[in-house]
């Protein structure tokens, strides 16, 4: 990996992480589903699908997929929030959140890929 590739990933990651922090801070509320995390993960799934389907240079994929979308989405926070719902005995919300996140995320990722290929 070259220095330029590392800078592209880092720059994209910085922007993606800051946007995720802002969106989660605005939308996540105590006692409700973590809508901010849901929003960034679903948006990221669609975006990654589109970008993977597009025929763009490797440096752009590193910036936008590995960096930006990789930092925008968050697997670890999703699992932390799922654990919190489970431990709070909010089983229906736990099941709804995990099912919706993965089900819709996969559909958006695949749909995004088809869009990217079509473009």
Backbone as XML, in Angstrom:
<?xml version="1.0"?>
<chain id="A" units="angstrom">
  <residue number="1" name="UNK">
    <atom name="N" x="0.840" y="-1.167" z="0.000"/>
    <atom name="CA" x="0.000" y="0.000" z="0.000"/>
    <atom name="C" x="0.895" y="1.242" z="0.000"/>
  </residue>
  <residue number="2" name="UNK">
    <atom name="N" x="0.560" y="2.186" z="-0.855"/>
    <atom name="CA" x="1.371" y="3.398" z="-0.978"/>
    <atom name="C" x="0.901" y="4.473" z="-0.001"/>
  </residue>
  <residue number="3" name="UNK">
    <atom name="N" x="1.712" y="5.496" z="0.154"/>
    <atom name="CA" x="1.356" y="6.621" z="1.022"/>
    <atom name="C" x="0.109" y="7.335" z="0.501"/>
  </residue>
  <residue number="4" name="UNK">
    <atom name="N" x="-0.007" y="7.469" z="-0.806"/>
    <atom name="CA" x="-1.184" y="8.129" z="-1.394"/>
    <atom name="C" x="-2.448" y="7.328" z="-1.074"/>
  </residue>
  <residue number="5" name="UNK">
    <atom name="N" x="-2.374" y="6.015" z="-1.183"/>
    <atom name="CA" x="-3.530" y="5.172" z="-0.868"/>
    <atom name="C" x="-3.929" y="5.319" z="0.598"/>
  </residue>
  <residue number="6" name="UNK">
    <atom name="N" x="-2.951" y="5.347" z="1.481"/>
    <atom name="CA" x="-3.242" y="5.531" z="2.907"/>
    <atom name="C" x="-3.881" y="6.885" z="3.189"/>
  </residue>
  <residue number="7" name="UNK">
    <atom name="N" x="-3.403" y="7.914" z="2.518"/>
    <atom name="CA" x="-3.976" y="9.254" z="2.694"/>
    <atom name="C" x="-5.421" y="9.283" z="2.194"/>
  </residue>
  <residue number="8" name="UNK">
    <atom name="N" x="-5.693" y="8.643" z="1.075"/>
    <atom name="CA" x="-7.062" y="8.601" z="0.538"/>
    <atom name="C" x="-8.005" y="7.910" z="1.523"/>
  </residue>
  <residue number="9" name="UNK">
    <atom name="N" x="-7.587" y="6.772" z="2.064"/>
    <atom name="CA" x="-8.415" y="6.059" z="3.039"/>
    <atom name="C" x="-8.611" y="6.915" z="4.284"/>
  </residue>
  <residue number="10" name="UNK">
    <atom name="N" x="-7.536" y="7.507" z="4.765"/>
    <atom name="CA" x="-7.609" y="8.339" z="5.967"/>
    <atom name="C" x="-8.494" y="9.556" z="5.792"/>
  </residue>
  <residue number="11" name="UNK">
    <atom name="N" x="-8.386" y="10.224" z="4.648"/>
    <atom name="CA" x="-9.207" y="11.412" z="4.391"/>
    <atom name="C" x="-10.681" y="11.042" z="4.320"/>
  </residue>
  <residue number="12" name="UNK">
    <atom name="N" x="-10.989" y="9.978" z="3.591"/>
    <atom name="CA" x="-12.377" y="9.523" z="3.511"/>
    <atom name="C" x="-12.892" y="9.084" z="4.866"/>
  </residue>
  <residue number="13" name="UNK">
    <atom name="N" x="-12.054" y="8.374" z="5.610"/>
    <atom name="CA" x="-12.441" y="7.904" z="6.938"/>
    <atom name="C" x="-12.717" y="9.041" z="7.896"/>
  </residue>
  <residue number="14" name="UNK">
    <atom name="N" x="-11.907" y="10.076" z="7.841"/>
    <atom name="CA" x="-12.116" y="11.242" z="8.704"/>
    <atom name="C" x="-13.484" y="11.864" z="8.444"/>
  </residue>
  <residue number="15" name="UNK">
    <atom name="N" x="-13.790" y="12.095" z="7.180"/>
    <atom name="CA" x="-15.066" y="12.725" z="6.826"/>
    <atom name="C" x="-16.238" y="11.819" z="7.198"/>
  </residue>
  <residue number="16" name="UNK">
    <atom name="N" x="-16.133" y="10.529" z="6.889"/>
    <atom name="CA" x="-17.207" y="9.588" z="7.215"/>
    <atom name="C" x="-17.466" y="9.493" z="8.703"/>
  </residue>
  <residue number="17" name="UNK">
    <atom name="N" x="-16.406" y="9.453" z="9.502"/>
    <atom name="CA" x="-16.558" y="9.348" z="10.960"/>
    <atom name="C" x="-17.195" y="10.601" z="11.547"/>
  </residue>
  <residue number="18" name="UNK">
    <atom name="N" x="-16.809" y="11.764" z="11.050"/>
    <atom name="CA" x="-17.386" y="13.020" z="11.549"/>
    <atom name="C" x="-18.872" y="13.096" z="11.203"/>
  </residue>
  <residue number="19" name="UNK">
    <atom name="N" x="-19.225" y="12.703" z="9.995"/>
    <atom name="CA" x="-20.639" y="12.719" z="9.602"/>
    <atom name="C" x="-21.436" y="11.726" z="10.440"/>
  </residue>
  <residue number="20" name="UNK">
    <atom name="N" x="-20.891" y="10.526" z="10.664"/>
    <atom name="CA" x="-21.586" y="9.540" z="11.507"/>
    <atom name="C" x="-21.798" y="10.084" z="12.908"/>
  </residue>
  <residue number="21" name="UNK">
    <atom name="N" x="-20.793" y="10.698" z="13.478"/>
    <atom name="CA" x="-20.894" y="11.261" z="14.823"/>
    <atom name="C" x="-21.996" y="12.319" z="14.876"/>
  </residue>
  <residue number="22" name="UNK">
    <atom name="N" x="-22.049" y="13.184" z="13.878"/>
    <atom name="CA" x="-23.055" y="14.240" z="13.832"/>
    <atom name="C" x="-24.462" y="13.651" z="13.699"/>
  </residue>
  <residue number="23" name="UNK">
    <atom name="N" x="-24.650" y="12.732" z="12.759"/>
    <atom name="CA" x="-25.975" y="12.146" z="12.530"/>
    <atom name="C" x="-26.432" y="11.359" z="13.745"/>
  </residue>
  <residue number="24" name="UNK">
    <atom name="N" x="-25.562" y="10.540" z="14.316"/>
    <atom name="CA" x="-25.936" y="9.765" z="15.504"/>
    <atom name="C" x="-26.280" y="10.681" z="16.666"/>
  </residue>
  <residue number="25" name="UNK">
    <atom name="N" x="-25.531" y="11.745" z="16.830"/>
    <atom name="CA" x="-25.810" y="12.697" z="17.898"/>
    <atom name="C" x="-27.148" y="13.384" z="17.734"/>
  </residue>
  <residue number="26" name="UNK">
    <atom name="N" x="-27.552" y="13.616" z="16.498"/>
    <atom name="CA" x="-28.820" y="14.297" z="16.232"/>
    <atom name="C" x="-30.021" y="13.355" z="16.311"/>
  </residue>
  <residue number="27" name="UNK">
    <atom name="N" x="-29.848" y="12.098" z="15.929"/>
    <atom name="CA" x="-30.998" y="11.200" z="15.804"/>
    <atom name="C" x="-31.140" y="10.169" z="16.917"/>
  </residue>
  <residue number="28" name="UNK">
    <atom name="N" x="-30.049" y="9.758" z="17.541"/>
    <atom name="CA" x="-30.150" y="8.752" z="18.598"/>
    <atom name="C" x="-30.673" y="9.393" z="19.872"/>
  </residue>
  <residue number="29" name="UNK">
    <atom name="N" x="-31.717" y="8.793" z="20.434"/>
    <atom name="CA" x="-32.314" y="9.286" z="21.670"/>
    <atom name="C" x="-32.454" y="8.138" z="22.663"/>
  </residue>
  <residue number="30" name="UNK">
    <atom name="N" x="-32.186" y="8.432" z="23.909"/>
    <atom name="CA" x="-32.319" y="7.437" z="24.981"/>
    <atom name="C" x="-33.754" y="6.912" z="25.007"/>
  </residue>
  <residue number="31" name="UNK">
    <atom name="N" x="-33.892" y="5.606" z="25.079"/>
    <atom name="CA" x="-35.205" y="4.990" z="25.189"/>
    <atom name="C" x="-35.873" y="4.676" z="23.863"/>
  </residue>
  <residue number="32" name="UNK">
    <atom name="N" x="-35.265" y="5.062" z="22.750"/>
    <atom name="CA" x="-35.847" y="4.722" z="21.449"/>
    <atom name="C" x="-34.821" y="3.921" z="20.652"/>
  </residue>
  <residue number="33" name="UNK">
    <atom name="N" x="-35.251" y="3.452" z="19.513"/>
    <atom name="CA" x="-34.296" y="2.758" z="18.652"/>
    <atom name="C" x="-33.213" y="3.744" z="18.215"/>
  </residue>
  <residue number="34" name="UNK">
    <atom name="N" x="-32.005" y="3.272" z="18.001"/>
    <atom name="CA" x="-30.903" y="4.149" z="17.575"/>
    <atom name="C" x="-31.024" y="4.504" z="16.089"/>
  </residue>
  <residue number="35" name="UNK">
    <atom name="N" x="-31.902" y="5.447" z="15.798"/>
    <atom name="CA" x="-32.193" y="5.804" z="14.408"/>
    <atom name="C" x="-30.991" y="6.392" z="13.678"/>
  </residue>
  <residue number="36" name="UNK">
    <atom name="N" x="-30.111" y="7.058" z="14.387"/>
    <atom name="CA" x="-28.918" y="7.608" z="13.744"/>
    <atom name="C" x="-28.014" y="6.517" z="13.207"/>
  </residue>
  <residue number="37" name="UNK">
    <atom name="N" x="-27.784" y="5.500" z="14.020"/>
    <atom name="CA" x="-26.956" y="4.371" z="13.586"/>
    <atom name="C" x="-27.627" y="3.643" z="12.431"/>
  </residue>
  <residue number="38" name="UNK">
    <atom name="N" x="-28.932" y="3.462" z="12.541"/>
    <atom name="CA" x="-29.688" y="2.822" z="11.465"/>
    <atom name="C" x="-29.539" y="3.618" z="10.168"/>
  </residue>
  <residue number="39" name="UNK">
    <atom name="N" x="-29.678" y="4.930" z="10.251"/>
    <atom name="CA" x="-29.588" y="5.784" z="9.061"/>
    <atom name="C" x="-28.213" y="5.696" z="8.400"/>
  </residue>
  <residue number="40" name="UNK">
    <atom name="N" x="-27.145" y="5.778" z="9.194"/>
    <atom name="CA" x="-25.811" y="5.741" z="8.575"/>
    <atom name="C" x="-25.493" y="4.362" z="8.015"/>
  </residue>
  <residue number="41" name="UNK">
    <atom name="N" x="-25.932" y="3.306" z="8.692"/>
    <atom name="CA" x="-25.647" y="1.963" z="8.191"/>
    <atom name="C" x="-26.412" y="1.667" z="6.902"/>
  </residue>
  <residue number="42" name="UNK">
    <atom name="N" x="-27.674" y="2.081" z="6.827"/>
    <atom name="CA" x="-28.447" y="1.831" z="5.608"/>
    <atom name="C" x="-27.963" y="2.712" z="4.458"/>
  </residue>
  <residue number="43" name="UNK">
    <atom name="N" x="-27.669" y="3.965" z="4.750"/>
    <atom name="CA" x="-27.125" y="4.854" z="3.721"/>
    <atom name="C" x="-25.787" y="4.323" z="3.218"/>
  </residue>
  <residue number="44" name="UNK">
    <atom name="N" x="-24.950" y="3.882" z="4.143"/>
    <atom name="CA" x="-23.651" y="3.326" z="3.770"/>
    <atom name="C" x="-23.774" y="2.070" z="2.933"/>
  </residue>
  <residue number="45" name="UNK">
    <atom name="N" x="-24.758" y="1.226" z="3.237"/>
    <atom name="CA" x="-24.970" y="0.007" z="2.450"/>
    <atom name="C" x="-25.311" y="0.344" z="1.006"/>
  </residue>
  <residue number="46" name="UNK">
    <atom name="N" x="-26.209" y="1.304" z="0.830"/>
    <atom name="CA" x="-26.575" y="1.727" z="-0.523"/>
    <atom name="C" x="-25.372" y="2.345" z="-1.237"/>
  </residue>
  <residue number="47" name="UNK">
    <atom name="N" x="-24.676" y="3.218" z="-0.555"/>
    <atom name="CA" x="-23.522" y="3.902" z="-1.145"/>
    <atom name="C" x="-22.422" y="2.919" z="-1.538"/>
  </residue>
  <residue number="48" name="UNK">
    <atom name="N" x="-22.114" y="1.987" z="-0.658"/>
    <atom name="CA" x="-21.080" y="0.994" z="-0.975"/>
    <atom name="C" x="-21.502" y="0.160" z="-2.176"/>
  </residue>
  <residue number="49" name="UNK">
    <atom name="N" x="-22.783" y="-0.232" z="-2.214"/>
    <atom name="CA" x="-23.266" y="-0.992" z="-3.369"/>
    <atom name="C" x="-23.080" y="-0.231" z="-4.668"/>
  </residue>
  <residue number="50" name="UNK">
    <atom name="N" x="-23.481" y="1.044" z="-4.672"/>
    <atom name="CA" x="-23.335" y="1.869" z="-5.876"/>
    <atom name="C" x="-21.868" y="1.975" z="-6.277"/>
  </residue>
  <residue number="51" name="UNK">
    <atom name="N" x="-21.018" y="2.288" z="-5.322"/>
    <atom name="CA" x="-19.598" y="2.502" z="-5.622"/>
    <atom name="C" x="-18.896" y="1.238" z="-6.093"/>
  </residue>
  <residue number="52" name="UNK">
    <atom name="N" x="-19.276" y="0.096" z="-5.534"/>
    <atom name="CA" x="-18.677" y="-1.169" z="-5.971"/>
    <atom name="C" x="-19.126" y="-1.496" z="-7.397"/>
  </residue>
  <residue number="53" name="UNK">
    <atom name="N" x="-20.367" y="-1.137" z="-7.720"/>
    <atom name="CA" x="-20.878" y="-1.391" z="-9.065"/>
    <atom name="C" x="-20.311" y="-0.467" z="-10.127"/>
  </residue>
  <residue number="54" name="UNK">
    <atom name="N" x="-19.881" y="0.717" z="-9.721"/>
    <atom name="CA" x="-19.321" y="1.682" z="-10.673"/>
    <atom name="C" x="-17.917" y="1.278" z="-11.111"/>
  </residue>
  <residue number="55" name="UNK">
    <atom name="N" x="-17.585" y="1.654" z="-12.313"/>
    <atom name="CA" x="-16.230" y="1.443" z="-12.819"/>
    <atom name="C" x="-15.442" y="2.726" z="-12.575"/>
  </residue>
  <residue number="56" name="UNK">
    <atom name="N" x="-14.899" y="2.853" z="-11.366"/>
    <atom name="CA" x="-14.135" y="4.051" z="-11.009"/>
    <atom name="C" x="-12.719" y="3.636" z="-10.606"/>
  </residue>
  <residue number="57" name="UNK">
    <atom name="N" x="-11.782" y="4.569" z="-10.695"/>
    <atom name="CA" x="-10.391" y="4.246" z="-10.353"/>
    <atom name="C" x="-10.232" y="3.770" z="-8.903"/>
  </residue>
  <residue number="58" name="UNK">
    <atom name="N" x="-9.221" y="2.968" z="-8.693"/>
    <atom name="CA" x="-8.948" y="2.387" z="-7.378"/>
    <atom name="C" x="-8.806" y="3.443" z="-6.291"/>
  </residue>
  <residue number="59" name="UNK">
    <atom name="N" x="-8.137" y="4.546" z="-6.573"/>
    <atom name="CA" x="-7.968" y="5.586" z="-5.550"/>
    <atom name="C" x="-9.305" y="6.160" z="-5.101"/>
  </residue>
  <residue number="60" name="UNK">
    <atom name="N" x="-10.246" y="6.300" z="-6.028"/>
    <atom name="CA" x="-11.575" y="6.790" z="-5.653"/>
    <atom name="C" x="-12.307" y="5.764" z="-4.793"/>
  </residue>
  <residue number="61" name="UNK">
    <atom name="N" x="-12.152" y="4.491" z="-5.121"/>
    <atom name="CA" x="-12.781" y="3.445" z="-4.294"/>
    <atom name="C" x="-12.168" y="3.430" z="-2.894"/>
  </residue>
  <residue number="62" name="UNK">
    <atom name="N" x="-10.872" y="3.621" z="-2.804"/>
    <atom name="CA" x="-10.235" y="3.671" z="-1.486"/>
    <atom name="C" x="-10.761" y="4.853" z="-0.678"/>
  </residue>
  <residue number="63" name="UNK">
    <atom name="N" x="-10.876" y="6.006" z="-1.312"/>
    <atom name="CA" x="-11.384" y="7.199" z="-0.639"/>
    <atom name="C" x="-12.840" y="7.019" z="-0.212"/>
  </residue>
  <residue number="64" name="UNK">
    <atom name="N" x="-13.680" y="6.564" z="-1.138"/>
    <atom name="CA" x="-15.124" y="6.560" z="-0.901"/>
    <atom name="C" x="-15.656" y="5.293" z="-0.238"/>
  </residue>
  <residue number="65" name="UNK">
    <atom name="N" x="-15.119" y="4.130" z="-0.596"/>
    <atom name="CA" x="-15.625" y="2.874" z="-0.019"/>
    <atom name="C" x="-14.885" y="2.545" z="1.272"/>
  </residue>
  <residue number="66" name="UNK">
    <atom name="N" x="-13.583" y="2.317" z="1.170"/>
    <atom name="CA" x="-12.813" y="1.925" z="2.355"/>
    <atom name="C" x="-12.757" y="3.036" z="3.384"/>
  </residue>
  <residue number="67" name="UNK">
    <atom name="N" x="-12.573" y="4.263" z="2.924"/>
    <atom name="CA" x="-12.461" y="5.397" z="3.839"/>
    <atom name="C" x="-13.800" y="5.931" z="4.288"/>
  </residue>
  <residue number="68" name="UNK">
    <atom name="N" x="-14.488" y="6.659" z="3.401"/>
    <atom name="CA" x="-15.714" y="7.361" z="3.765"/>
    <atom name="C" x="-16.822" y="6.423" z="4.245"/>
  </residue>
  <residue number="69" name="UNK">
    <atom name="N" x="-17.248" y="5.502" z="3.376"/>
    <atom name="CA" x="-18.374" y="4.636" z="3.731"/>
    <atom name="C" x="-18.003" y="3.665" z="4.850"/>
  </residue>
  <residue number="70" name="UNK">
    <atom name="N" x="-16.745" y="3.235" z="4.873"/>
    <atom name="CA" x="-16.302" y="2.352" z="5.948"/>
    <atom name="C" x="-16.384" y="3.016" z="7.310"/>
  </residue>
  <residue number="71" name="UNK">
    <atom name="N" x="-16.060" y="4.297" z="7.377"/>
    <atom name="CA" x="-16.130" y="5.029" z="8.647"/>
    <atom name="C" x="-17.537" y="5.536" z="8.936"/>
  </residue>
  <residue number="72" name="UNK">
    <atom name="N" x="-18.315" y="5.773" z="7.886"/>
    <atom name="CA" x="-19.702" y="6.206" z="8.079"/>
    <atom name="C" x="-20.519" y="5.100" z="8.738"/>
  </residue>
  <residue number="73" name="UNK">
    <atom name="N" x="-20.335" y="3.880" z="8.267"/>
    <atom name="CA" x="-21.076" y="2.748" z="8.825"/>
    <atom name="C" x="-20.363" y="2.235" z="10.070"/>
  </residue>
  <residue number="74" name="UNK">
    <atom name="N" x="-21.105" y="1.509" z="10.900"/>
    <atom name="CA" x="-20.498" y="1.054" z="12.147"/>
    <atom name="C" x="-21.093" y="-0.264" z="12.612"/>
  </residue>
  <residue number="75" name="UNK">
    <atom name="N" x="-20.320" y="-1.309" z="12.494"/>
    <atom name="CA" x="-20.731" y="-2.631" z="12.955"/>
    <atom name="C" x="-20.629" y="-2.729" z="14.477"/>
  </residue>
  <residue number="76" name="UNK">
    <atom name="N" x="-19.595" y="-2.152" z="15.042"/>
    <atom name="CA" x="-19.388" y="-2.258" z="16.492"/>
    <atom name="C" x="-20.459" y="-1.502" z="17.272"/>
  </residue>
  <residue number="77" name="UNK">
    <atom name="N" x="-20.826" y="-0.300" z="16.826"/>
    <atom name="CA" x="-21.872" y="0.449" z="17.520"/>
    <atom name="C" x="-23.209" y="-0.254" z="17.382"/>
  </residue>
  <residue number="78" name="UNK">
    <atom name="N" x="-23.488" y="-0.802" z="16.215"/>
    <atom name="CA" x="-24.717" y="-1.574" z="16.018"/>
    <atom name="C" x="-24.803" y="-2.687" z="17.055"/>
  </residue>
  <residue number="79" name="UNK">
    <atom name="N" x="-23.728" y="-3.445" z="17.218"/>
    <atom name="CA" x="-23.747" y="-4.556" z="18.166"/>
    <atom name="C" x="-23.829" y="-4.087" z="19.614"/>
  </residue>
  <residue number="80" name="UNK">
    <atom name="N" x="-23.205" y="-2.974" z="19.933"/>
    <atom name="CA" x="-23.327" y="-2.401" z="21.280"/>
    <atom name="C" x="-24.783" y="-2.028" z="21.554"/>
  </residue>
  <residue number="81" name="UNK">
    <atom name="N" x="-25.428" y="-1.398" z="20.585"/>
    <atom name="CA" x="-26.823" y="-0.990" z="20.756"/>
    <atom name="C" x="-27.754" y="-2.194" z="20.835"/>
  </residue>
  <residue number="82" name="UNK">
    <atom name="N" x="-27.472" y="-3.222" z="20.055"/>
    <atom name="CA" x="-28.265" y="-4.450" z="20.147"/>
    <atom name="C" x="-28.128" y="-5.080" z="21.531"/>
  </residue>
  <residue number="83" name="UNK">
    <atom name="N" x="-26.921" y="-5.118" z="22.049"/>
    <atom name="CA" x="-26.690" y="-5.657" z="23.390"/>
    <atom name="C" x="-27.436" y="-4.842" z="24.445"/>
  </residue>
  <residue number="84" name="UNK">
    <atom name="N" x="-27.435" y="-3.526" z="24.301"/>
    <atom name="CA" x="-28.157" y="-2.670" z="25.248"/>
    <atom name="C" x="-29.659" y="-2.936" z="25.202"/>
  </residue>
  <residue number="85" name="UNK">
    <atom name="N" x="-30.220" y="-3.105" z="24.008"/>
    <atom name="CA" x="-31.647" y="-3.422" z="23.893"/>
    <atom name="C" x="-31.945" y="-4.771" z="24.544"/>
  </residue>
  <residue number="86" name="UNK">
    <atom name="N" x="-31.096" y="-5.742" z="24.289"/>
    <atom name="CA" x="-31.289" y="-7.083" z="24.859"/>
    <atom name="C" x="-31.223" y="-7.039" z="26.385"/>
  </residue>
  <residue number="87" name="UNK">
    <atom name="N" x="-30.202" y="-6.378" z="26.911"/>
    <atom name="CA" x="-30.020" y="-6.304" z="28.364"/>
    <atom name="C" x="-31.102" y="-5.493" z="29.057"/>
  </residue>
  <residue number="88" name="UNK">
    <atom name="N" x="-31.734" y="-4.575" z="28.335"/>
    <atom name="CA" x="-32.836" y="-3.781" z="28.892"/>
    <atom name="C" x="-34.168" y="-4.520" z="28.743"/>
  </residue>
  <residue number="89" name="UNK">
    <atom name="N" x="-34.101" y="-5.775" z="28.329"/>
    <atom name="CA" x="-35.278" y="-6.620" z="28.149"/>
    <atom name="C" x="-36.253" y="-6.030" z="27.124"/>
  </residue>
  <residue number="90" name="UNK">
    <atom name="N" x="-35.702" y="-5.370" z="26.128"/>
    <atom name="CA" x="-36.503" y="-4.802" z="25.040"/>
    <atom name="C" x="-36.350" y="-5.722" z="23.827"/>
  </residue>
  <residue number="91" name="UNK">
    <atom name="N" x="-36.831" y="-6.948" z="24.005"/>
    <atom name="CA" x="-36.606" y="-8.008" z="23.019"/>
    <atom name="C" x="-37.270" y="-7.712" z="21.673"/>
  </residue>
  <residue number="92" name="UNK">
    <atom name="N" x="-38.477" y="-7.152" z="21.687"/>
    <atom name="CA" x="-39.154" y="-6.847" z="20.428"/>
    <atom name="C" x="-38.387" y="-5.781" z="19.649"/>
  </residue>
  <residue number="93" name="UNK">
    <atom name="N" x="-37.901" y="-4.758" z="20.336"/>
    <atom name="CA" x="-37.097" y="-3.732" z="19.669"/>
    <atom name="C" x="-35.777" y="-4.321" z="19.178"/>
  </residue>
  <residue number="94" name="UNK">
    <atom name="N" x="-35.188" y="-5.211" z="19.971"/>
    <atom name="CA" x="-33.965" y="-5.901" z="19.557"/>
    <atom name="C" x="-34.201" y="-6.641" z="18.237"/>
  </residue>
  <residue number="95" name="UNK">
    <atom name="N" x="-35.260" y="-7.450" z="18.196"/>
    <atom name="CA" x="-35.550" y="-8.234" z="16.992"/>
    <atom name="C" x="-35.891" y="-7.342" z="15.802"/>
  </residue>
  <residue number="96" name="UNK">
    <atom name="N" x="-36.643" y="-6.287" z="16.043"/>
    <atom name="CA" x="-36.997" y="-5.355" z="14.965"/>
    <atom name="C" x="-35.752" y="-4.682" z="14.407"/>
  </residue>
  <residue number="97" name="UNK">
    <atom name="N" x="-34.902" y="-4.216" z="15.304"/>
    <atom name="CA" x="-33.699" y="-3.478" z="14.903"/>
    <atom name="C" x="-32.736" y="-4.365" z="14.117"/>
  </residue>
  <residue number="98" name="UNK">
    <atom name="N" x="-32.477" y="-5.562" z="14.613"/>
    <atom name="CA" x="-31.532" y="-6.446" z="13.929"/>
    <atom name="C" x="-32.096" y="-6.909" z="12.586"/>
  </residue>
  <residue number="99" name="UNK">
    <atom name="N" x="-33.384" y="-7.246" z="12.550"/>
    <atom name="CA" x="-34.004" y="-7.715" z="11.306"/>
    <atom name="C" x="-34.040" y="-6.617" z="10.252"/>
  </residue>
  <residue number="100" name="UNK">
    <atom name="N" x="-34.455" y="-5.427" z="10.665"/>
    <atom name="CA" x="-34.558" y="-4.310" z="9.723"/>
    <atom name="C" x="-33.178" y="-3.897" z="9.228"/>
  </residue>
  <residue number="101" name="UNK">
    <atom name="N" x="-32.221" y="-3.783" z="10.137"/>
    <atom name="CA" x="-30.873" y="-3.358" z="9.751"/>
    <atom name="C" x="-30.265" y="-4.306" z="8.727"/>
  </residue>
  <residue number="102" name="UNK">
    <atom name="N" x="-30.280" y="-5.599" z="9.016"/>
    <atom name="CA" x="-29.647" y="-6.544" z="8.104"/>
    <atom name="C" x="-30.481" y="-6.786" z="6.855"/>
  </residue>
  <residue number="103" name="UNK">
    <atom name="N" x="-31.795" y="-6.946" z="7.016"/>
    <atom name="CA" x="-32.653" y="-7.193" z="5.856"/>
    <atom name="C" x="-32.620" y="-6.051" z="4.858"/>
  </residue>
  <residue number="104" name="UNK">
    <atom name="N" x="-32.890" y="-4.849" z="5.334"/>
    <atom name="CA" x="-32.904" y="-3.683" z="4.448"/>
    <atom name="C" x="-31.485" y="-3.342" z="3.989"/>
  </residue>
  <residue number="105" name="UNK">
    <atom name="N" x="-30.503" y="-3.521" z="4.855"/>
    <atom name="CA" x="-29.118" y="-3.241" z="4.473"/>
    <atom name="C" x="-28.659" y="-4.091" z="3.303"/>
  </residue>
  <residue number="106" name="UNK">
    <atom name="N" x="-28.986" y="-5.366" z="3.326"/>
    <atom name="CA" x="-28.614" y="-6.257" z="2.224"/>
    <atom name="C" x="-29.344" y="-5.858" z="0.948"/>
  </residue>
  <residue number="107" name="UNK">
    <atom name="N" x="-30.638" y="-5.559" z="1.065"/>
    <atom name="CA" x="-31.404" y="-5.129" z="-0.110"/>
    <atom name="C" x="-30.855" y="-3.825" z="-0.695"/>
  </residue>
  <residue number="108" name="UNK">
    <atom name="N" x="-30.518" y="-2.874" z="0.167"/>
    <atom name="CA" x="-29.968" y="-1.606" z="-0.316"/>
    <atom name="C" x="-28.587" y="-1.798" z="-0.945"/>
  </residue>
  <residue number="109" name="UNK">
    <atom name="N" x="-27.768" y="-2.638" z="-0.334"/>
    <atom name="CA" x="-26.447" y="-2.904" z="-0.906"/>
    <atom name="C" x="-26.548" y="-3.516" z="-2.291"/>
  </residue>
  <residue number="110" name="UNK">
    <atom name="N" x="-27.429" y="-4.493" z="-2.439"/>
    <atom name="CA" x="-27.603" y="-5.143" z="-3.740"/>
    <atom name="C" x="-28.227" y="-4.185" z="-4.750"/>
  </residue>
  <residue number="111" name="UNK">
    <atom name="N" x="-29.233" y="-3.437" z="-4.320"/>
    <atom name="CA" x="-29.862" y="-2.451" z="-5.210"/>
    <atom name="C" x="-28.848" y="-1.401" z="-5.650"/>
  </residue>
  <residue number="112" name="UNK">
    <atom name="N" x="-28.039" y="-0.944" z="-4.711"/>
    <atom name="CA" x="-26.999" y="0.020" z="-5.043"/>
    <atom name="C" x="-26.021" y="-0.533" z="-6.059"/>
  </residue>
  <residue number="113" name="UNK">
    <atom name="N" x="-25.649" y="-1.790" z="-5.889"/>
    <atom name="CA" x="-24.744" y="-2.431" z="-6.845"/>
    <atom name="C" x="-25.353" y="-2.431" z="-8.247"/>
  </residue>
  <residue number="114" name="UNK">
    <atom name="N" x="-26.634" y="-2.792" z="-8.338"/>
    <atom name="CA" x="-27.304" y="-2.801" z="-9.642"/>
    <atom name="C" x="-27.354" y="-1.396" z="-10.247"/>
  </residue>
  <residue number="115" name="UNK">
    <atom name="N" x="-27.589" y="-0.406" z="-9.410"/>
    <atom name="CA" x="-27.585" y="0.987" z="-9.878"/>
    <atom name="C" x="-26.195" y="1.360" z="-10.393"/>
  </residue>
  <residue number="116" name="UNK">
    <atom name="N" x="-25.169" y="1.026" z="-9.617"/>
    <atom name="CA" x="-23.800" y="1.341" z="-10.014"/>
    <atom name="C" x="-23.411" y="0.694" z="-11.330"/>
  </residue>
  <residue number="117" name="UNK">
    <atom name="N" x="-23.776" y="-0.557" z="-11.507"/>
    <atom name="CA" x="-23.466" y="-1.262" z="-12.753"/>
    <atom name="C" x="-24.201" y="-0.606" z="-13.924"/>
  </residue>
  <residue number="118" name="UNK">
    <atom name="N" x="-25.447" y="-0.188" z="-13.685"/>
    <atom name="CA" x="-26.244" y="0.431" z="-14.748"/>
    <atom name="C" x="-25.704" y="1.800" z="-15.154"/>
  </residue>
  <residue number="119" name="UNK">
    <atom name="N" x="-25.050" y="2.473" z="-14.214"/>
    <atom name="CA" x="-24.500" y="3.790" z="-14.541"/>
    <atom name="C" x="-23.238" y="3.607" z="-15.347"/>
  </residue>
</chain>
